Amino acid sequence: MNPRANKLLLLSSSLLTCALLTTAAYQENVQQEWRRLQRQYRKALPADAAGAFKVQLRQIVVPALGVTDRCVSCHVGMASGESGVEGNRVFARHPRVPHDPTEYGCTICHGGQGRATEKAAAHGDVHFWPEPMLPRRFAYAGCGTCHTHVAVPRAVHLAGGRLLIERADCLACHRLDGRGGTLRPGGAGGMEGPDLSRLGATGVPPSWYGQHVARRDSTGSTAWRVSFADLTAADREAITEYLGSRVGAPGLVEAKAAFNSLGCRGCHKVHGVGGDDGPDLSRIGSADPGQRNFSQVPEPHTLANWFAEHFRAPARVVPGSAMPELGLAESQIDSLTFYLLSLRESRIPEAYWPMDRIRALRFGAREFTADGATLYGTFCAACHGTRGQGMRYPGAPAFPAIGSADFLALADDAFLRATVMHGRKGRRMPPWGESTGGLRPAEIDSVVAYLRHMGGTPYEPDSRPRRWVSADPGPGRDLYAANCQRCHGAKGEGSEGPALAEPTLLKSATDTYLVETVRRGRRGTSMEGFSTSSSVRRALNLSEIESIVAFMRTWEAHP
């Protein structure tokens, strides 16, 4: 080969290599996004602060938590010692939260890839990164990484308490979750009281109302006399309950209350409490989006969108899913998505756990209040309806209307308690008093009392023994086949109607309960009373009904 050509080739390749290295050095030391952002940040600073500001890679390192986060290289205003730039979302200071972000880092709460220095990679919006950053509108879901809020009230209680706070004009003087504390016309009043956004973390002072009344009656301020009116005991209790739920995570407690109110734990366990029909959700917020099927989910393909679409149409997103379409409103879907995103895997050492998590996971504190209404909503509402009206989902047997007056008039408390305790074998009603993660004895009593209250129907006392039917079961077999088999199955196994051969039912039901149920029927269901005829069947007399009950009793000896 020509020596001159070799020299030219060597020269050109050397020049090209130098150009590439120069370009790479320029990109690395001048054009990287975080460098450009820091130069913009420096320009926005006052002259004296700008002179002291140095463009350099910034990071938060917390060895005890295994955290190395470089997010503050772009979000410079959130770095330690920086004042931030107001009005700029990238350069602003971190919103006021109970913890100093520089002590815990960023990805512990927000997700993302902490060591990355490019936006897409840092936010986790790249292929194969299993922990993308939480969407901004669900940012407070990150609190669930460490916190497990306990004794959360029903959603309706929280909504009522919030409304009362607004009606009582509390926001004229107090800030609450970013609202209120604004000046009145003419500059009178305004932010005279403390911020209440974290009052639940420290405890609501029991004397708050008395102190406010005394202040109102002793002050000459017109604003106090006009704003603070007398409150009833019930209103004070509702306001106290709402303030007790304010822990510095706006929206998250409401999201958890929505989950509890819709009966989701009837099928799903969370932190060991709930049913077994559906998957355990305790760490679902840390699920890898790359392991989800997004073929039926619209863009963008995020975990939040997957959850939301699954709530809208479970079987379409997950073929074969046993979860029914619940007909949820979009606001409910948002709340449930928010809560599921908060169920995140905590990798922090137990020494860093907050008290609520320790109480829930180590000492068994309930994450919901223990009143009957909340317990019913948490465990029962998805199947039996929020008012006990029963539910019917496509492709599934109807769930009984346990709030029915016809049912409650015949079912004594012992029957209700046994049903909740032992469930229905072979059906979707689990034995809540026997299963791991179920209900405690006192909680079962609360649910029974709430059922009685919700239905508004007292039990009709019966002086006869629990077993008094002495009819011949032989004719009852034929009568059952002609009148009952179509809905309840040839062997009482259940079909459209409940399973009548179920051991717990036969053991706990009195003969009066069975006879009167057949005779009266259940209004609002397909179970019509057999004491009257219809266009497709004749009426049954009392002796015939007793014969059917006698036949049903044979299933106890020969199930």
Beta strands, then each sheet from edge to edge (+ up, - down):
strand 1: 60-62
strand 2: 67-69
strand 3: 175-176
strand 4: 179-180
strand 5: 269-270
strand 6: 273-274
sheet 1: 1+ 2-
sheet 2: 3+ 4-
sheet 3: 5+ 6-
end
